[in-house]
Amino acid sequence: MRFLVDNALSPVLAAGLRAAGHDAVHLREMEMQRASDHAVFALAAAQDRIIVSADADFANLLALREDRTPSLILFRRAPNWPAAQPDLLLANLPAIANALESGAVVVIERARIRIRRLPFGATE
């Protein structure tokens, strides 16, 4: 999978995903740490990447869009130390991969995972 790790999370997360064989890049590695949320969306869509963030603003912006992409993984009340985040995401990736590939917001918390299909409000 291809991931774009937002500035709200450590570059350690992108490195952990790369170590596991995924194509992952952190915004700082692209010198986009000051990019607007809209620029991050555009980059993720253009490069077919899943945004990984701890910034709830991304979910709010997705609620206003009618697109299925980009998907978003949102860490909420999950371990906030960077070394634990790659393991947490990788352990749950098999269960959420299909949703991410078809367009979803996946919220990872310490004790649960929530999945909302994109676009919000769509009936399937």
Backbone as ProteinMPNN parsed JSONL, in Angstrom:
{"seq_chain_A": "MRFLVDNALSPVLAAGLRAAGHDAVHLREMEMQRASDHAVFALAAAQDRIIVSADADFANLLALREDRTPSLILFRRAPNWPAAQPDLLLANLPAIANALESGAVVVIERARIRIRRLPFGATE", "coords_chain_A": {"N_chain_A": [[0.843, -1.177, 0.0], [0.295, 2.345, -0.424], [1.293, 5.117, 1.39], [0.804, 8.361, 2.842], [2.157, 10.147, 5.252], [1.096, 12.414, 7.559], [2.08, 15.625, 8.924], [1.282, 15.73, 11.56], [2.03, 13.434, 12.735], [4.878, 11.413, 13.576], [7.887, 11.086, 11.57], [8.896, 8.576, 12.066], [6.824, 6.761, 11.873], [6.35, 6.583, 9.079], [8.815, 5.488, 8.337], [8.679, 3.014, 9.672], [6.561, 1.813, 8.299], [7.684, 1.641, 5.746], [9.784, -0.129, 6.325], [8.337, -2.422, 6.62], [7.72, -3.004, 4.073], [6.0, -1.338, 2.657], [5.066, 1.449, 0.572], [5.803, 4.372, 1.753], [5.71, 7.753, 2.733], [6.714, 10.676, 4.451], [5.383, 13.916, 5.055], [7.367, 15.787, 5.729], [9.63, 14.73, 4.521], [9.195, 15.397, 1.955], [9.39, 18.033, 2.006], [7.041, 19.408, 2.634], [5.924, 20.214, 4.997], [4.545, 22.454, 5.774], [2.35, 22.532, 4.214], [-0.991, 23.122, 3.046], [-4.084, 21.588, 4.145], [-5.658, 21.014, 1.934], [-3.741, 20.879, -0.106], [-2.383, 18.614, 0.726], [-4.399, 16.676, 0.418], [-4.652, 16.817, -2.383], [-2.114, 15.939, -3.231], [-2.068, 13.329, -2.144], [-4.206, 12.181, -3.566], [-3.283, 12.436, -6.222], [-1.042, 10.806, -6.184], [-2.083, 8.413, -5.461], [-2.239, 7.694, -2.698], [-2.767, 6.781, 0.744], [-3.812, 8.815, 3.302], [-2.297, 9.284, 6.42], [-2.864, 10.27, 9.644], [-3.11, 12.275, 12.673], [-4.735, 14.296, 12.881], [-7.834, 15.545, 13.2], [-9.083, 17.292, 11.5], [-8.792, 16.452, 8.863], [-10.68, 14.382, 8.575], [-12.996, 15.868, 8.911], [-12.886, 17.506, 6.637], [-13.095, 15.54, 4.663], [-15.714, 14.779, 5.062], [-17.091, 16.78, 3.811], [-16.61, 16.407, 1.173], [-17.292, 14.678, -1.925], [-15.948, 12.566, -2.878], [-14.356, 9.341, -3.215], [-11.766, 9.045, -2.68], [-8.904, 10.693, -1.307], [-8.285, 7.865, 0.848], [-8.299, 7.748, 4.45], [-6.411, 7.242, 7.362], [-6.859, 7.63, 10.676], [-5.364, 8.352, 13.644], [-6.578, 8.217, 16.844], [-6.682, 8.844, 20.213], [-4.971, 6.738, 20.431], [-1.888, 4.945, 21.019], [0.514, 7.446, 21.557], [3.183, 7.482, 21.164], [5.748, 7.383, 18.857], [7.118, 4.956, 18.155], [5.321, 2.877, 18.672], [3.213, 3.19, 16.915], [3.623, 2.275, 14.145], [3.557, -0.55, 14.511], [0.975, -0.92, 15.573], [-0.652, -0.042, 13.437], [0.207, -1.789, 11.355], [-0.487, -4.286, 12.455], [-3.228, -4.195, 12.29], [-3.768, -3.756, 9.645], [-4.458, -5.878, 7.737], [-7.191, -6.247, 8.31], [-8.366, -3.869, 7.577], [-7.64, -3.208, 5.033], [-9.157, -3.692, 2.608], [-11.295, -1.869, 2.876], [-9.878, 0.548, 2.878], [-8.808, 0.512, 0.295], [-11.084, 0.799, -1.256], [-12.061, 3.226, -0.486], [-12.247, 4.97, 2.361], [-12.597, 6.182, 5.754], [-10.634, 5.363, 8.362], [-10.592, 4.977, 11.718], [-8.331, 4.648, 14.204], [-8.161, 3.615, 17.4], [-7.058, 3.129, 20.786], [-8.387, 0.825, 21.797], [-10.166, 0.04, 19.823], [-11.348, -0.074, 16.388], [-12.75, 1.971, 13.949], [-14.661, 2.144, 10.97], [-15.55, 4.135, 8.283], [-17.2, 4.38, 5.31], [-16.375, 6.047, 2.24], [-17.949, 8.144, -0.2], [-19.067, 10.058, 2.657], [-22.338, 9.429, 3.801], [-23.153, 8.136, 1.539], [-25.025, 5.586, -0.041], [-24.858, 2.094, -0.267]], "CA_chain_A": [[0.0, 0.0, 0.0], [1.009, 3.622, -0.508], [0.863, 5.974, 2.487], [1.32, 9.705, 3.016], [2.058, 10.418, 6.685], [0.934, 13.845, 7.816], [2.977, 16.27, 9.872], [0.791, 15.522, 12.925], [2.649, 12.203, 13.21], [6.33, 11.372, 13.428], [8.462, 10.358, 10.44], [9.147, 7.198, 12.498], [5.721, 5.953, 11.351], [6.631, 6.308, 7.664], [9.961, 4.573, 8.291], [8.198, 1.693, 10.076], [5.772, 1.258, 7.193], [8.648, 1.266, 4.694], [10.498, -1.331, 6.779], [7.432, -3.552, 6.441], [7.529, -3.228, 2.646], [5.024, -0.429, 2.063], [5.548, 2.709, 0.006], [5.335, 5.387, 2.701], [6.496, 8.977, 2.759], [6.245, 11.682, 5.401], [5.369, 15.247, 4.443], [8.664, 16.456, 5.934], [10.575, 14.213, 3.532], [8.866, 16.056, 0.696], [9.455, 19.458, 2.316], [5.666, 19.91, 2.584], [5.417, 20.266, 6.364], [3.656, 23.608, 5.943], [1.321, 22.463, 3.17], [-2.385, 23.169, 3.486], [-4.784, 20.304, 4.086], [-6.101, 20.804, 0.555], [-2.57, 20.449, -0.868], [-2.121, 17.238, 1.136], [-5.407, 15.882, -0.285], [-4.323, 16.779, -3.811], [-0.95, 15.086, -3.394], [-2.467, 11.944, -1.875], [-5.025, 11.719, -4.685], [-2.45, 12.343, -7.423], [-0.096, 9.699, -6.038], [-2.834, 7.245, -4.999], [-1.764, 7.383, -1.351], [-3.672, 6.853, 1.886], [-3.316, 9.774, 4.288], [-2.237, 8.8, 7.805], [-2.758, 11.489, 10.434], [-3.778, 12.368, 13.976], [-5.444, 15.571, 12.762], [-9.252, 15.292, 12.897], [-9.532, 18.174, 10.415], [-8.874, 15.698, 7.619], [-11.98, 13.697, 8.543], [-14.014, 16.901, 8.695], [-12.835, 17.89, 5.221], [-13.634, 14.43, 3.869], [-17.168, 14.786, 5.212], [-17.627, 17.774, 2.887], [-16.296, 15.999, -0.193], [-18.111, 13.589, -2.462], [-15.016, 11.628, -3.479], [-13.986, 8.125, -2.488], [-10.335, 9.092, -2.42], [-8.051, 9.656, -0.731], [-8.674, 7.277, 2.129], [-7.638, 8.346, 5.61], [-6.251, 6.529, 8.63], [-6.794, 8.656, 11.71], [-5.035, 7.871, 14.986], [-7.271, 8.966, 17.893], [-6.532, 8.216, 21.537], [-4.115, 5.566, 20.292], [-0.576, 5.287, 21.575], [1.047, 8.622, 20.886], [4.617, 7.397, 20.998], [5.959, 6.984, 17.463], [7.573, 3.582, 17.965], [4.19, 1.947, 18.769], [2.228, 3.414, 15.855], [3.729, 1.353, 13.008], [3.098, -1.887, 14.896], [-0.478, -0.885, 15.707], [-1.232, 0.027, 12.096], [0.514, -3.01, 10.617], [-1.252, -5.393, 13.032], [-4.634, -4.073, 11.894], [-3.884, -3.511, 8.212], [-5.24, -6.881, 7.002], [-8.63, -6.088, 8.559], [-8.874, -2.599, 7.046], [-7.089, -2.974, 3.69], [-10.212, -3.608, 1.578], [-12.011, -0.606, 3.054], [-8.991, 1.624, 2.435], [-8.675, 0.459, -1.155], [-12.322, 1.243, -1.903], [-12.358, 4.578, -0.022], [-12.784, 4.946, 3.725], [-11.892, 6.786, 6.876], [-10.438, 4.355, 9.394], [-10.163, 5.598, 12.966], [-7.667, 3.679, 15.062], [-8.055, 4.013, 18.801], [-6.338, 2.133, 21.575], [-9.133, -0.415, 22.016], [-11.106, -0.288, 18.752], [-11.178, 0.519, 15.073], [-14.016, 2.318, 13.305], [-14.528, 2.34, 9.53], [-16.636, 4.854, 7.598], [-16.99, 4.363, 3.855], [-16.457, 7.307, 1.522], [-18.165, 9.408, 0.512], [-19.996, 9.975, 3.779], [-23.729, 9.583, 3.411], [-23.456, 7.356, 0.338], [-25.659, 4.293, 0.214], [-24.293, 1.037, -1.118]], "C_chain_A": [[0.889, 1.241, 0.0], [0.435, 4.576, 0.534], [1.538, 7.345, 2.413], [1.096, 10.072, 4.475], [2.113, 11.924, 6.899], [1.896, 14.325, 8.896], [2.529, 16.101, 11.32], [1.37, 14.252, 13.545], [4.144, 12.233, 12.893], [6.759, 10.677, 12.129], [8.807, 8.906, 10.777], [8.053, 6.273, 11.956], [5.963, 5.604, 9.884], [7.784, 5.319, 7.534], [9.549, 3.152, 8.671], [7.374, 1.026, 8.996], [6.676, 0.834, 6.037], [9.392, -0.015, 5.067], [9.655, -2.591, 6.602], [7.095, -3.786, 4.964], [6.529, -2.332, 1.961], [5.719, 0.81, 1.506], [4.973, 3.813, 0.895], [6.288, 6.563, 2.688], [5.87, 9.931, 3.77], [6.302, 13.04, 4.715], [6.697, 15.98, 4.605], [9.703, 16.0, 4.917], [10.37, 14.858, 2.169], [8.93, 17.575, 0.834], [8.085, 20.129, 2.175], [5.072, 20.044, 3.984], [4.49, 21.445, 6.62], [2.523, 23.614, 4.914], [-0.077, 22.526, 3.78], [-2.995, 21.775, 3.408], [-5.231, 19.999, 2.662], [-4.941, 20.345, -0.324], [-2.217, 18.997, -0.535], [-3.124, 16.299, 0.455], [-5.037, 15.719, -1.757], [-3.134, 15.855, -4.065], [-1.313, 13.615, -3.197], [-3.283, 11.386, -3.034], [-4.179, 11.508, -5.935], [-1.511, 11.145, -7.371], [-0.756, 8.418, -5.54], [-2.316, 6.758, -3.639], [-2.894, 7.517, -0.333], [-3.052, 7.826, 2.875], [-3.368, 9.125, 5.671], [-1.977, 10.028, 8.671], [-3.342, 11.289, 11.828], [-4.618, 13.638, 14.015], [-6.88, 15.322, 12.312], [-9.786, 16.211, 11.806], [-9.648, 17.433, 9.097], [-10.211, 14.975, 7.498], [-13.102, 14.694, 8.301], [-14.046, 17.337, 7.235], [-13.386, 16.789, 4.323], [-15.156, 14.377, 3.947], [-17.818, 15.757, 4.228], [-17.421, 17.398, 1.425], [-17.234, 14.89, -0.643], [-17.246, 12.524, -3.118], [-14.791, 10.416, -2.595], [-12.501, 8.097, -2.146], [-9.934, 10.506, -2.049], [-8.66, 9.082, 0.545], [-7.834, 7.911, 3.231], [-7.574, 7.345, 6.747], [-6.005, 7.603, 9.679], [-6.507, 8.006, 13.06], [-5.713, 8.778, 16.0], [-7.145, 8.19, 19.197], [-5.782, 6.884, 21.454], [-2.767, 5.901, 20.919], [0.029, 6.463, 20.817], [2.567, 8.598, 20.813], [4.89, 6.755, 19.636], [6.353, 5.53, 17.262], [6.426, 2.578, 17.985], [3.239, 2.057, 17.579], [2.401, 2.498, 14.641], [3.212, -0.045, 13.343], [1.58, -1.953, 14.997], [-1.146, -0.871, 14.334], [-1.004, -1.273, 11.338], [-0.269, -4.214, 11.144], [-2.7, -5.38, 12.564], [-4.839, -3.916, 10.388], [-4.644, -4.595, 7.453], [-6.757, -6.705, 7.157], [-9.21, -4.839, 7.904], [-8.467, -2.343, 5.597], [-8.168, -2.824, 2.627], [-10.975, -2.293, 1.671], [-11.163, 0.558, 2.558], [-8.876, 1.662, 0.919], [-9.921, 0.947, -1.874], [-12.755, 2.636, -1.458], [-13.012, 4.582, 1.345], [-11.964, 5.843, 4.639], [-11.835, 5.704, 7.937], [-9.872, 5.058, 10.618], [-9.6, 4.499, 13.858], [-7.537, 4.285, 16.447], [-7.352, 2.895, 19.553], [-7.082, 0.797, 21.632], [-10.11, -0.772, 20.901], [-10.716, 0.414, 17.455], [-12.571, 0.781, 14.51], [-13.739, 2.584, 11.827], [-15.767, 3.046, 9.015], [-16.3, 4.886, 6.125], [-17.128, 5.767, 3.288], [-17.263, 7.129, 0.252], [-19.163, 9.21, 1.641], [-21.403, 10.177, 3.268], [-24.11, 8.777, 2.187], [-24.124, 6.043, 0.764], [-25.079, 3.284, -0.758], [-25.22, -0.146, -1.134]], "O_chain_A": [[2.062, 1.194, 0.37], [-0.772, 4.816, 0.561], [2.685, 7.469, 1.982], [-0.043, 10.285, 4.889], [3.049, 12.603, 6.476], [2.445, 13.538, 9.667], [3.331, 16.313, 12.23], [1.217, 14.021, 14.744], [4.597, 12.996, 12.039], [6.067, 9.78, 11.648], [8.991, 8.091, 9.873], [8.33, 5.123, 11.617], [5.799, 4.449, 9.49], [7.73, 4.41, 6.706], [10.015, 2.19, 8.062], [7.471, -0.184, 8.792], [6.456, -0.21, 5.423], [9.604, -0.884, 4.22], [10.189, -3.689, 6.452], [6.286, -4.655, 4.638], [6.23, -2.54, 0.785], [6.821, 1.163, 1.926], [3.791, 4.144, 0.795], [7.507, 6.398, 2.639], [4.649, 9.982, 3.921], [7.178, 13.283, 3.885], [7.109, 16.718, 3.71], [10.556, 16.783, 4.499], [11.273, 14.86, 1.332], [8.575, 18.311, -0.086], [7.97, 21.248, 1.674], [3.853, 19.993, 4.146], [3.727, 21.432, 7.586], [1.819, 24.614, 4.774], [-0.308, 22.044, 4.889], [-2.495, 20.899, 2.702], [-5.185, 18.847, 2.231], [-5.135, 19.504, -1.203], [-1.801, 18.24, -1.412], [-2.738, 15.237, -0.034], [-5.101, 14.619, -2.306], [-3.151, 15.073, -5.015], [-0.914, 12.76, -3.987], [-3.078, 10.243, -3.443], [-4.342, 10.506, -6.632], [-1.217, 10.538, -8.402], [-0.068, 7.445, -5.23], [-2.001, 5.582, -3.458], [-3.846, 8.271, -0.533], [-1.888, 7.675, 3.246], [-4.36, 8.496, 6.038], [-0.997, 10.743, 8.467], [-3.978, 10.276, 12.119], [-5.148, 14.008, 15.063], [-7.114, 14.932, 11.168], [-10.843, 15.935, 11.24], [-10.519, 17.754, 8.288], [-10.81, 14.961, 6.423], [-14.05, 14.404, 7.571], [-15.121, 17.515, 6.664], [-14.066, 17.071, 3.336], [-15.811, 13.97, 2.988], [-18.975, 15.573, 3.852], [-18.006, 18.017, 0.537], [-17.888, 14.246, 0.177], [-17.759, 11.67, -3.841], [-15.008, 10.46, -1.384], [-12.041, 7.226, -1.408], [-10.606, 11.449, -2.468], [-9.449, 9.738, 1.225], [-6.799, 8.526, 2.973], [-8.562, 6.68, 7.06], [-5.058, 8.384, 9.578], [-7.303, 7.211, 13.559], [-5.456, 9.982, 16.02], [-7.473, 7.005, 19.256], [-5.946, 6.015, 22.309], [-2.541, 7.046, 21.309], [0.052, 6.473, 19.586], [3.179, 9.597, 20.436], [4.326, 5.711, 19.31], [5.947, 4.925, 16.269], [6.541, 1.517, 17.371], [2.53, 1.099, 17.271], [1.403, 1.981, 14.14], [2.506, -0.653, 12.539], [0.966, -2.926, 14.558], [-2.101, -1.611, 14.1], [-1.937, -1.805, 10.736], [-0.673, -5.073, 10.361], [-3.33, -6.432, 12.453], [-5.974, -3.944, 9.913], [-5.431, -4.25, 6.571], [-7.513, -6.988, 6.227], [-10.42, -4.758, 7.697], [-8.906, -1.362, 4.997], [-8.094, -1.903, 1.814], [-11.268, -1.673, 0.649], [-11.674, 1.456, 1.889], [-8.851, 2.741, 0.327], [-9.828, 1.459, -2.989], [-13.72, 3.178, -1.997], [-14.187, 4.242, 1.481], [-10.824, 6.205, 4.349], [-12.868, 5.187, 8.362], [-8.801, 5.663, 10.558], [-10.295, 3.549, 14.217], [-6.896, 5.319, 16.641], [-7.087, 1.832, 18.991], [-6.456, -0.258, 21.525], [-10.815, -1.775, 21.004], [-9.9, 1.336, 17.424], [-13.455, -0.072, 14.584], [-12.718, 3.172, 11.473], [-16.892, 2.619, 9.272], [-15.235, 5.365, 5.734], [-17.905, 6.577, 3.794], [-17.255, 6.041, -0.324], [-20.001, 8.309, 1.592], [-21.635, 11.011, 2.393], [-25.286, 8.737, 1.825], [-23.804, 5.48, 1.811], [-24.841, 3.59, -1.926], [-24.933, -1.147, -1.791]]}, "name": "protein", "num_of_chains": 1, "seq": "MRFLVDNALSPVLAAGLRAAGHDAVHLREMEMQRASDHAVFALAAAQDRIIVSADADFANLLALREDRTPSLILFRRAPNWPAAQPDLLLANLPAIANALESGAVVVIERARIRIRRLPFGATE"}
